[in-house]
Amino acid sequence: MMDVDTPAPAEPKAPPKTAEVAAYLAARMCHDFISPASAIVSGLDLLDDPSAQDMKEEAMGLIQGSARKLADLLSFSRVAFGASASAETFDARELAKLAGGLFHHMRAELDWQVEPPAVNKPAARTLLNLAQMAGAALPTGGVARIRAVAEGAGMAIAVEAVGPKARLRPEVLRGLQGEGPGEGLHGHWVQAYYVHLFVGDAGGRIFADVTEEKVTFAATIPG
């Protein structure tokens, strides 16, 4: 009988370097923007098509809806990913408006319950990113509950995605844990890894839990 060597388990991939993370994040945002931008172009093409004049009303509806979606995504991403570099604090009502604009184009409903009237930059980024990740965890609909309370000089954040088929992609969980993307999609992984980076830089902590029909995120952000 011949001995057969058992292959060693594959080493987990290390997280990409800073430049690679920036490239993945830029690609993720471009992916989000390209769909409504392309729909606007399609609507304009219909308006210019002499043989499609009977579809003028549909074309205008497509342009208006897609323009609104693109504007909402751009406003959301400016704070969620860039956090408006010159601002250090954010009005919680404005953050609620940004999240509401995003959820207008998602299947899930938003339940925003943020008690502090103003939050610092890391907390603003955390709230918006976790809200988007909660909505993405509800592909067939449900409720994303965003809660935050003052905890000493900092903030405690709890986000629940509750609904049928609630799920968390493995690459998202790896990203939140500071691990590389593995075989998962980089677009889903990079947002979670970005959250892991800026929460850690702020001295905070973050974790996620998955149960039947519910995904939970929790974070603590120092003041």
C-alpha positions, 0 to 999 in steps of 0.5 A, spaced: 500 500 500 502 506 498 502 512 503 498 518 500 500 525 503 495 529 505 495 536 503 496 541 508 490 546 509 490 552 505 493 558 509 488 564 510 489 570 505 492 576 508 488 582 508 490 586 502 494 592 503 492 599 503 492 601 496 488 595 494 483 596 499 482 603 496 481 600 489 476 595 492 472 600 495 472 605 489 470 599 485 465 598 490 462 605 489 463 605 482 458 598 481 453 602 486 453 608 481 453 605 474 446 602 475 442 608 475 447 612 471 446 607 465 438 607 466 439 615 465 442 614 459 437 608 457 432 613 458 435 619 454 436 614 448 429 612 448 427 620 448 432 621 442 429 615 438 424 617 433 420 610 433 419 610 441 415 616 442 410 612 445 414 611 450 416 618 452 412 617 459 416 611 461 423 614 459 421 620 463 419 616 469 426 612 468 430 618 468 427 621 474 427 615 478 434 613 476 437 620 477 434 620 484 437 613 486 444 616 483 443 622 488 441 618 494 447 614 493 452 619 492 450 623 498 450 617 502 457 615 500 460 621 501 459 621 508 459 613 509 465 612 505 468 619 506 465 622 512 465 629 509 473 630 511 472 637 513 466 635 518 468 632 525 461 631 528 454 630 524 447 631 526 443 625 527 437 627 523 441 628 517 444 621 518 437 619 518 435 622 512 441 619 508 439 612 510 432 614 509 434 616 502 438 609 501 432 605 503 427 608 499 431 604 493 431 597 498 426 592 499 427 592 507 424 598 511 428 602 516 427 603 523 432 609 525 432 610 533 439 614 534 438 618 541 444 622 541 443 629 537 450 629 534 455 624 533 462 624 531 465 622 525 467 614 526 460 613 529 457 617 523 460 612 518 459 606 523 451 608 523 451 609 515 455 603 513 452 598 518 445 600 516 446 599 509 449 592 510 443 591 514 439 592 508 443 588 504 442 582 509 434 582 507 434 581 500 427 579 500 425 585 505 424 586 512 426 591 517 433 594 519 433 597 526 438 602 527 439 604 535 444 608 538 445 610 545 450 614 549 455 610 553 459 615 557 463 619 552 462 614 547 456 611 543 453 604 543 450 602 536 446 596 535 443 594 528 438 588 527 436 586 520 430 582 521 426 578 516 425 572 512 431 569 509 436 574 513 443 572 511 450 575 512 455 573 507 461 569 509 466 575 506 462 580 510 463 576 517 471 576 515 471 583 513 468 585 520 473 580 523 479 584 520 480 578 515 482 577 508 476 576 503 477 569 501 473 566 495 468 571 496 466 577 493 471 583 494 465 588 493 461 585 499 468 584 503 471 591 502 465 595 506 466 590 512 473 591 512 473 598 511 468 598 517 473 594 521 479 599 520 476 605 522 472 602 528 479 600 530 482 606 528 477 610 533 479 605 539 472 601 538 470 594 537 465 591 532 462 584 532 456 580 528 451 575 530 447 571 525 441 567 527 435 564 524 431 570 520 436 575 524 443 578 523 445 583 528 451 588 528 454 591 535 459 596 535 462 601 541 465 607 539 469 612 544 467 619 544 
